[in-house]
């Protein structure tokens, strides 16, 4: 006996590569807030796992500090929803801080954890937002710089939080 079964279409192939940009805000320890701009790239390993790379620049609102960083993250896209997807991430990277008028530079390694949301506008265009918290460690033991009014010591370890809002184009 033959029973005609409806054909179930195969899911569309997944776009693997994504490029995007973001803007956001950064808060370092108890210091002032800064603006954050950057470029981001993602490679989707599967529907649930992605690798992310970013190049970014943070500038304090007073202009007394500029941070530049290169980093990466492993992103776990939770299997919930079709258009709106939550994700968890674990990231690390390297950065350089410049203080004052460039009279001092600090090299820092960082690690962070975060939570994000991605909204799928079309198959190729996604909006993304995330919040991250992390810590940075300066590689130099004797970190201080000369500022108006004397020598200022720099904290070797800093805790920070940041929020990003951006767009991603997958191809």
PLY file of the C-alpha trace (Angstrom):
ply
format ascii 1.0
element vertex 171
property float x
property float y
property float z
element edge 170
property int vertex1
property int vertex2
end_header
0.00 0.00 0.00
1.43 3.35 -1.04
0.51 6.56 0.83
1.44 9.86 -0.77
3.39 11.98 1.74
3.84 15.74 1.34
7.39 16.80 0.61
9.06 18.74 3.39
11.36 21.38 1.89
14.96 21.30 3.01
16.05 24.33 5.04
17.75 27.08 3.06
21.54 26.94 3.19
22.97 29.10 5.96
25.06 32.15 5.14
28.39 31.58 6.88
30.18 34.95 6.79
28.96 38.21 8.30
30.39 41.74 8.34
29.02 44.63 10.35
29.58 47.77 12.38
28.55 48.82 15.87
28.38 51.80 18.18
28.02 51.74 21.93
29.05 52.87 25.34
31.79 51.76 27.75
32.05 52.24 31.51
35.44 51.58 33.18
35.48 50.99 36.95
34.15 54.18 38.55
35.42 56.45 35.79
33.54 58.38 33.16
31.62 56.80 30.32
33.12 56.59 26.84
31.88 56.01 23.31
32.69 52.80 21.45
32.86 52.35 17.65
34.00 49.32 15.73
33.83 46.78 12.95
32.81 43.19 13.56
33.02 39.97 11.57
31.42 36.62 12.27
31.85 33.13 10.92
28.98 30.74 11.67
30.24 27.26 12.46
26.66 25.99 12.81
23.21 27.40 13.52
24.14 27.56 17.22
27.85 28.48 17.26
29.76 31.44 15.78
33.24 32.91 15.99
33.45 36.71 16.17
36.30 39.13 15.60
36.26 42.87 16.24
38.40 45.95 15.79
37.25 48.87 17.94
38.11 52.27 19.36
36.82 53.69 22.64
37.12 57.35 23.51
36.30 58.85 26.93
33.81 61.70 26.96
36.51 64.12 28.21
38.95 62.96 25.53
41.60 62.11 28.14
41.73 58.43 27.18
41.55 56.46 23.91
41.50 52.65 23.84
42.09 50.62 20.69
41.50 46.87 20.72
41.42 43.72 18.63
39.50 40.79 20.01
37.52 37.67 19.40
34.63 35.79 20.95
32.85 32.47 20.81
29.10 33.09 20.47
26.44 30.52 21.40
23.14 31.36 19.69
20.44 29.84 21.86
17.94 27.73 19.90
14.93 29.94 20.68
12.76 31.83 18.20
13.06 32.31 14.47
13.66 36.05 14.11
14.78 37.11 17.60
17.65 35.02 18.94
19.37 35.40 22.31
23.06 34.50 22.62
25.79 34.06 25.22
29.42 34.87 24.52
32.91 34.51 25.88
35.61 36.79 24.49
39.24 37.83 24.84
41.63 40.19 23.14
44.41 42.74 23.22
44.24 46.50 23.49
46.29 49.65 23.87
45.29 52.66 25.97
46.55 56.16 25.31
46.23 58.84 28.00
46.37 62.61 27.86
47.97 63.96 24.69
49.63 60.64 23.92
52.28 60.93 26.62
51.47 57.45 27.96
50.50 54.12 26.41
49.47 50.94 28.23
49.18 47.52 26.63
46.36 45.40 28.00
44.93 41.92 27.62
41.24 41.47 28.33
38.58 38.84 28.86
34.80 39.28 28.87
31.44 37.52 29.07
28.17 38.78 27.67
24.58 38.38 26.58
23.14 39.48 23.25
20.08 39.59 21.04
19.98 39.36 17.26
16.92 40.29 15.22
16.75 38.89 11.70
15.31 41.57 9.39
15.99 39.56 6.24
17.98 36.43 5.47
21.11 38.58 5.07
20.53 41.63 7.29
20.49 41.29 11.08
20.36 43.86 13.90
22.40 43.02 16.98
22.65 44.30 20.53
24.73 42.98 23.40
26.00 43.80 26.87
29.44 42.64 28.01
31.38 42.75 31.26
35.07 42.07 31.57
38.42 42.81 33.10
41.65 44.17 31.59
45.18 43.68 32.86
48.08 45.95 31.96
51.25 44.10 30.97
53.67 46.62 32.54
54.41 46.48 36.31
55.45 50.13 36.69
52.59 51.93 35.03
52.35 55.68 35.58
52.25 58.75 33.43
52.94 62.45 33.76
49.89 64.70 33.72
49.26 68.31 34.61
49.84 68.52 38.33
52.26 65.61 38.70
52.67 61.88 38.22
49.50 59.79 38.09
49.51 56.07 38.78
47.45 53.85 36.52
45.45 50.86 37.80
47.04 47.66 36.61
43.68 45.84 36.52
40.39 47.41 35.44
36.85 46.11 35.36
34.59 47.41 32.63
31.19 46.97 31.04
30.08 47.87 27.55
26.96 47.82 25.42
26.87 47.60 21.60
24.18 48.18 19.00
24.89 47.36 15.39
24.05 45.71 12.13
25.42 42.62 10.41
25.27 41.64 6.75
25.61 37.89 6.10
26.77 36.44 2.79
0 1
1 2
2 3
3 4
4 5
5 6
6 7
7 8
8 9
9 10
10 11
11 12
12 13
13 14
14 15
15 16
16 17
17 18
18 19
19 20
20 21
21 22
22 23
23 24
24 25
25 26
26 27
27 28
28 29
29 30
30 31
31 32
32 33
33 34
34 35
35 36
36 37
37 38
38 39
39 40
40 41
41 42
42 43
43 44
44 45
45 46
46 47
47 48
48 49
49 50
50 51
51 52
52 53
53 54
54 55
55 56
56 57
57 58
58 59
59 60
60 61
61 62
62 63
63 64
64 65
65 66
66 67
67 68
68 69
69 70
70 71
71 72
72 73
73 74
74 75
75 76
76 77
77 78
78 79
79 80
80 81
81 82
82 83
83 84
84 85
85 86
86 87
87 88
88 89
89 90
90 91
91 92
92 93
93 94
94 95
95 96
96 97
97 98
98 99
99 100
100 101
101 102
102 103
103 104
104 105
105 106
106 107
107 108
108 109
109 110
110 111
111 112
112 113
113 114
114 115
115 116
116 117
117 118
118 119
119 120
120 121
121 122
122 123
123 124
124 125
125 126
126 127
127 128
128 129
129 130
130 131
131 132
132 133
133 134
134 135
135 136
136 137
137 138
138 139
139 140
140 141
141 142
142 143
143 144
144 145
145 146
146 147
147 148
148 149
149 150
150 151
151 152
152 153
153 154
154 155
155 156
156 157
157 158
158 159
159 160
160 161
161 162
162 163
163 164
164 165
165 166
166 167
167 168
168 169
169 170
